[in-house]
Amino acid sequence: MKNIIAIIVTLLSSFLIIQDTFAQVERDGFIIGIGAGVGVISLSHNGTEGGDFEKGEAGLSLPNLKIGWMVSDRMAILATLPGLSYEYENKERSFDGLIPTVQYWVNDRWWINGGIGLAIDSPSLFEKNFKDGPWHYGCAVTAGAGYELVQKGKYALDLQANLQLGRVSLGNDLHRDAAIFSIGIGFNWY
């Protein structure tokens, strides 16, 4: 009986491995992705009215967007919008970025990306007075990795991790720094 179970498990495993090699996603042309997740942010300012400040907190990473073009079967040039929401002076804010990135698939499922671009510190989309409140701009870098859990034709569902570092100018030689680490789920269309 043990031998029969071992043979069945071996055959099923072989079938799943063979099936998986034929289930490759078709990546070419236009690419768009949306993701959501959670993360932690570490913030610091210099010389605010209340003095220097440093804090860390958890937040939502939503919506993380990417849009771009596949330049080869393993590489894409993307415009990404990573970020995380946080609370400051009893208001929801968001430290985001508009960052051109290069994404490379190391194998059929695992990808890495990185880039440098614009950092944006603004009222959060969740805040009632989104248009009111100060908007600050600066520079940000990002690096990330992901693993496509599900692949079907021109679609993929992946698990993502992202690190973002940025600095925005608050005016009068003041600045706010942020370090963000987030994990989440993304849906991608190729």
Stockholm file with secondary structure:
# STOCKHOLM 1.0

chainA/1-190         MKNIIAIIVTLLSSFLIIQDTFAQVERDGFIIGIGAGVGVISLSHNGTEGGDFEKGEAGLSLPNLKIGWMVSDRMAILATLPGLSYEYENKERSFDGLIPTVQYWVNDRWWINGGIGLAIDSPSLFEKNFKDGPWHYGCAVTAGAGYELVQKGKYALDLQANLQLGRVSLGNDLHRDAAIFSIGIGFNWY
#=GR chainA/1-190 SS CHHHHHHHHHHHHHHHHHHHHHCCCCCCEEEEEEEEEEEEEEEEEEEETTEEEEEEEEEEEEEEEEEEEESSSSEEEEEEECEEEEEETTEEEEEEEEEEEEEEESSSSEEEEEEEEEEEEEECTTSTTSSSSCCEEEEEEEEEEEEEEEEETTEEEEEEEEEEEEEEEEETTEEEEEEEEEEEEEEEEC
#=GC SS_cons         CHHHHHHHHHHHHHHHHHHHHHCCCCCCEEEEEEEEEEEEEEEEEEEETTEEEEEEEEEEEEEEEEEEEESSSSEEEEEEECEEEEEETTEEEEEEEEEEEEEEESSSSEEEEEEEEEEEEEECTTSTTSSSSCCEEEEEEEEEEEEEEEEETTEEEEEEEEEEEEEEEEETTEEEEEEEEEEEEEEEEC
//
